Amino acid sequence: MYAACRGLSSPNETLILHLPRPRSKSPLSREIRAGATSRMAASVDTVLQFSSSTELSARVQPLVIFNICDCYVRRPDQAERVIGTLLGSILPDGTVDIRNSYAVPHNEFSDQVALDIEYHHNMLLSHQKVNPKEVIVGWYSTGFGVSGGSALIHEFYSREVTNPVHLTVDTGFNNGHASIKAYVSTNLSLGDRPLATQFQEIHVDLRMVEAERVGLDILKKQTVDKLPNDLDGMEATMQRLLSLVDSVYEYVDNVVEGRIPADNNIGRFIADSVASIPKLSDLDKLVNDSIQDHLLMLYLSSITRTQLSLAEKLNTAAQIL
């Protein structure tokens, strides 16, 4: 059972979070079941994950994902994962807006976790000089889900901020997808005796523009020959758009044929999307005019460079004479 975390500050400001070992030698399992009867047994693993979500939600900016992936690539050879601090703000509707992050050096052992809190506080002060409105909203780690060490680290960030958010990012991009999950914790206790740390998954909203989505798609690939240019990015965007159109067409066809029930919210979203398309009477003429304007700008810039080069040569010749 995870007891309360105890901070031991050394002269170099490294926080040691100690995980006591269980007294019994044989591992036991713990089960907590809701119902008329409940049974409980001692357990080594007291980190309980539940799929049910709370009203709290998190909105993650793409910069945070890029920072986490970059820190994971630059991690020490012996480090299995990377942890760090999440910065952002709390929106009026209660959504946690995560806008920035930075890594925190740490070491994990069999029964304890060491955090460099001096580095953590220095980085926090540096960020707040640039963005004073950004405060600590939680912490992140790479890998799948939570572990025993995650419970100890979460206890430390609970001292920094009330109800911190724990963000996990799968930097391996298994199956071509980035598993991004967020958790909040509550303490389970029996009377005055703490039993476990319960991590509940909350909703994560990852919004990005098309350029950021192209960058995230590159991170998903194991090897990249070259970075895509504007034309490659446009091609990938159009392919994704055609795939979405095909999915919408299939959904509408299934609803019309009665294969699946209609959803009013989806219908309104499709209607708004169709209504947002501008009505263009002569698309070819607009495209040709845009191309001609672009070519005219290239011609004028070429004339300007030629005139500057000629003036420079005339000025040099005049000085020689």
C-alpha distance (Angstrom), angle and dihedral (degrees) to the residues before:
residue distance angle dihedral
M1 . . .
Y2 3.79 . .
A3 3.74 109.7 .
A4 3.77 124.1 -159.6
C5 3.81 112.9 -62.0
R6 3.77 116.0 -107.6
G7 3.79 121.5 -155.1
L8 3.78 117.3 -141.9
S9 3.79 109.8 -171.3
S10 3.79 115.4 -155.2
P11 3.82 124.7 -164.1
N12 3.84 90.9 -93.7
E13 3.83 90.0 54.9
T14 3.80 97.2 -110.7
L15 3.77 114.4 154.5
I16 3.81 114.6 -141.6
L17 3.80 115.1 -156.8
H18 3.79 108.7 -163.1
L19 3.77 124.5 -151.3
P20 3.83 111.2 -159.5
R21 3.77 116.1 -139.7
P22 3.81 118.4 -121.3
R23 3.79 116.2 -97.6
S24 3.79 95.4 -134.6
K25 3.77 116.0 77.8
S26 3.78 97.1 -147.3
P27 3.82 117.2 70.7
L28 3.77 115.1 -119.4
S29 3.78 130.7 -169.1
R30 3.78 128.5 -120.6
E31 3.76 122.9 -147.5
I32 3.75 127.5 177.8
R33 3.79 113.4 -169.7
A34 3.79 126.6 -180.0
G35 3.77 114.8 -132.1
A36 3.75 143.8 80.3
T37 3.79 90.8 -51.8
S38 3.79 129.8 36.2
R39 3.74 131.3 -171.2
M40 3.76 128.8 -164.4
A41 3.80 134.5 -170.3
A42 3.79 133.8 178.8
S43 3.80 114.7 -90.2
V44 3.75 140.9 -174.8
D45 3.82 92.9 -145.8
T46 3.79 110.9 60.5
V47 3.80 98.4 161.6
L48 3.80 103.2 110.3
Q49 3.80 119.3 -167.0
F50 3.77 120.6 -158.9
S51 3.77 126.2 -170.4
S52 3.78 94.0 -147.1
S53 3.79 114.8 103.2
T54 3.77 131.2 -143.5
E55 3.80 129.7 -137.7
L56 3.79 89.9 -94.0
S57 3.81 116.4 97.3
A58 3.80 135.9 -178.0
R59 3.79 130.4 -140.2
V60 3.80 114.1 -156.8
Q61 3.79 124.2 -160.4
P62 3.84 116.7 -140.7
L63 3.82 90.5 -120.1
V64 3.80 89.0 68.8
I65 3.82 92.1 55.3
F66 3.81 91.6 47.8
N67 3.81 91.4 49.4
I68 3.80 91.8 50.2
C69 3.81 92.6 49.5
D70 3.81 91.0 47.6
C71 3.82 92.3 50.5
Y72 3.81 90.1 48.1
V73 3.82 91.5 54.1
R74 3.82 91.0 48.9
R75 3.82 95.2 45.3
P76 3.84 120.6 124.8
D77 3.79 116.3 -88.6
Q78 3.80 94.1 -112.5
A79 3.83 94.7 48.3
E80 3.79 115.6 102.6
R81 3.78 95.4 -168.9
V82 3.80 142.3 7.9
I83 3.79 126.5 -126.4
G84 3.78 130.4 -171.6
T85 3.79 148.3 154.5
L86 3.80 125.1 -80.3
L87 3.80 119.3 -142.2
G88 3.77 128.6 -163.7
S89 3.77 141.1 93.3
I90 3.79 142.9 -88.1
L91 3.81 113.5 -105.2
P92 3.83 120.9 -139.6
D93 3.82 91.0 -104.2
G94 3.82 90.6 56.1
T95 3.81 96.6 -103.1
V96 3.81 114.6 143.1
D97 3.82 106.7 -128.8
I98 3.85 107.7 -155.6
R99 3.81 108.5 -163.2
N100 3.80 107.1 156.8
S101 3.79 143.4 14.0
Y102 3.78 144.5 -177.1
A103 3.79 133.3 -162.2
V104 3.81 123.0 -109.8
P105 3.83 119.9 -151.5
H106 3.78 112.3 -119.3
N107 3.79 143.2 159.9
E108 3.78 125.6 -145.7
F109 3.78 122.9 -155.4
S110 3.77 133.1 174.7
D111 3.80 95.1 -83.4
Q112 3.80 107.3 11.4
V113 3.81 145.5 40.3
A114 3.82 123.9 -142.9
L115 3.82 119.8 -153.4
D116 3.80 126.9 -171.5
I117 3.81 97.6 -131.9
E118 3.82 93.8 174.2
Y119 3.82 89.9 60.8
H120 3.81 89.3 44.6
H121 3.82 93.3 53.8
N122 3.82 93.3 44.0
M123 3.81 91.8 52.2
L124 3.79 90.6 47.4
L125 3.80 92.1 52.8
S126 3.81 91.0 47.9
H127 3.79 92.8 51.6
Q128 3.79 93.4 46.5
K129 3.81 90.7 54.0
V130 3.80 88.0 61.8
N131 3.82 98.6 34.1
P132 3.81 109.8 20.3
K133 3.82 91.8 177.6
E134 3.80 93.5 61.6
V135 3.80 113.0 93.0
I136 3.79 134.8 171.4
V137 3.80 110.8 -75.0
G138 3.81 99.6 166.2
W139 3.79 143.4 -58.6
Y140 3.79 139.5 -87.9
S141 3.77 138.8 -141.5
T142 3.78 135.0 -174.8
G143 3.77 122.4 -119.4
F144 3.79 136.2 45.6
G145 3.80 121.2 -39.3
V146 3.77 126.0 -45.8
S147 3.79 133.0 -46.7
G148 3.79 139.8 -173.2
G149 3.79 92.1 -80.7
S150 3.80 89.4 50.7
A151 3.80 90.0 60.9
L152 3.81 91.0 54.9
I153 3.81 94.1 46.9
H154 3.79 90.6 47.0
E155 3.80 88.7 54.4
F156 3.81 89.5 56.3
Y157 3.82 93.3 50.5
S158 3.79 89.3 47.5
R159 3.81 85.5 67.9
E160 3.80 90.7 52.3
V161 3.82 97.4 48.5
T162 3.79 137.6 4.4
N163 3.81 114.8 -100.7
P164 3.83 98.9 -6.1
V165 3.81 121.6 -156.8
H166 3.79 118.7 -122.2
L167 3.82 111.9 -148.8
T168 3.81 120.5 -166.1
V169 3.81 122.4 -166.1
D170 3.79 125.2 -170.3
T171 3.79 100.9 -140.8
G172 3.80 91.1 -177.8
F173 3.84 90.2 72.2
N174 3.79 91.4 -146.9
N175 3.82 114.0 -161.7
G176 3.79 88.6 9.2
H177 3.80 93.8 -70.7
A178 3.79 132.3 107.3
S179 3.78 109.6 -133.0
I180 3.81 104.0 -144.9
K181 3.80 116.3 176.9
A182 3.79 134.9 166.3
Y183 3.79 129.0 -154.1
V184 3.78 140.1 -173.3
S185 3.78 123.3 -160.5
T186 3.77 137.5 -136.8
N187 3.78 128.5 -175.7
L188 3.79 118.2 -115.2
S189 3.77 113.8 -151.1
L190 3.77 139.9 168.9
G191 3.77 104.9 -140.6
D192 3.80 106.1 -50.7
R193 3.79 92.9 -20.9
P194 3.85 115.6 97.7
L195 3.79 112.2 -135.7
A196 3.79 108.9 177.0
T197 3.77 148.8 -29.3
Q198 3.77 113.0 -102.0
F199 3.83 117.4 -152.9
Q200 3.78 115.0 -160.1
E201 3.78 120.2 -166.0
I202 3.80 116.6 -126.9
H203 3.79 132.6 -165.5
V204 3.83 116.9 -81.6
D205 3.80 121.7 -156.4
L206 3.82 113.8 -162.2
R207 3.80 110.5 -174.5
M208 3.78 124.2 178.0
V209 3.78 141.0 160.8
E210 3.79 120.4 -114.2
A211 3.82 95.0 -95.9
E212 3.81 90.5 54.1
R213 3.80 91.0 47.1
V214 3.81 90.2 54.1
G215 3.81 89.0 52.6
L216 3.80 91.4 49.8
D217 3.81 90.3 50.8
I218 3.82 89.0 54.8
L219 3.81 90.5 52.9
K220 3.81 89.9 54.6
K221 3.80 91.7 61.2
Q222 3.79 119.4 87.3
T223 3.82 94.9 -143.6
V224 3.81 129.9 17.8
D225 3.80 122.2 -165.7
K226 3.78 95.0 -162.1
L227 3.76 140.3 -14.4
P228 3.81 113.2 -93.7
N229 3.78 118.8 -107.5
D230 3.79 125.7 -140.4
L231 3.79 92.6 -83.6
D232 3.81 92.9 51.2
G233 3.78 90.7 48.4
M234 3.80 90.6 49.7
E235 3.80 90.5 50.1
A236 3.81 92.4 51.0
T237 3.80 90.0 47.8
M238 3.80 93.1 51.4
Q239 3.81 91.6 48.2
R240 3.80 90.4 52.1
L241 3.81 90.1 47.4
L242 3.82 91.8 51.5
S243 3.81 89.6 49.3
L244 3.81 90.6 52.7
V245 3.80 91.3 47.9
D246 3.81 90.0 52.0
S247 3.82 90.3 50.0
V248 3.82 91.6 50.4
Y249 3.80 91.3 46.8
E250 3.81 90.9 51.2
Y251 3.82 91.4 48.4
V252 3.81 93.3 49.6
D253 3.80 91.3 46.9
N254 3.82 91.5 51.2
V255 3.81 91.2 49.7
V256 3.80 92.6 49.1
E257 3.80 91.8 48.6
G258 3.80 91.1 48.1
R259 3.80 96.4 -117.9
I260 3.80 93.9 126.1
P261 3.83 131.3 20.5
A262 3.78 118.6 -101.0
D263 3.81 120.9 -106.6
N264 3.80 115.1 -149.1
N265 3.80 93.5 -156.0
I266 3.80 92.6 53.8
G267 3.81 90.1 45.9
R268 3.80 91.9 53.5
F269 3.80 91.2 47.4
I270 3.83 91.5 51.8
A271 3.81 90.9 46.8
D272 3.82 91.7 50.6
S273 3.81 90.8 48.2
V274 3.80 92.5 51.2
A275 3.80 91.6 45.7
S276 3.81 91.2 52.6
I277 3.82 91.6 62.1
P278 3.82 108.2 103.1
K279 3.80 116.9 -121.3
L280 3.80 105.9 -118.7
S281 3.78 115.5 -173.9
D282 3.82 96.8 -174.9
L283 3.79 110.0 23.9
D284 3.82 95.2 165.3
K285 3.80 92.1 56.4
L286 3.81 92.0 49.8
V287 3.80 92.0 50.0
N288 3.80 92.6 47.9
D289 3.81 92.1 48.1
S290 3.81 90.1 50.7
I291 3.81 91.5 50.2
Q292 3.81 91.5 48.8
D293 3.80 91.1 50.3
H294 3.79 90.0 50.7
L295 3.82 92.3 49.3
L296 3.81 89.9 48.1
M297 3.80 90.6 54.9
L298 3.80 90.5 49.9
Y299 3.82 90.2 50.3
L300 3.80 93.2 49.6
S301 3.79 92.6 47.7
S302 3.82 90.3 50.2
I303 3.83 90.7 51.4
T304 3.81 90.3 49.1
R305 3.83 92.4 52.2
T306 3.81 90.6 48.2
Q307 3.81 92.2 50.2
L308 3.80 92.5 49.0
S309 3.79 91.7 49.3
L310 3.83 91.3 49.1
A311 3.81 92.2 48.3
E312 3.81 90.5 50.2
K313 3.81 91.7 52.4
L314 3.81 92.6 47.6
N315 3.79 90.5 49.6
T316 3.81 91.0 50.7
A317 3.82 91.7 48.7
A318 3.82 91.6 49.2
Q319 3.81 91.3 52.8
I320 3.79 91.6 51.0
L321 3.80 93.1 50.5
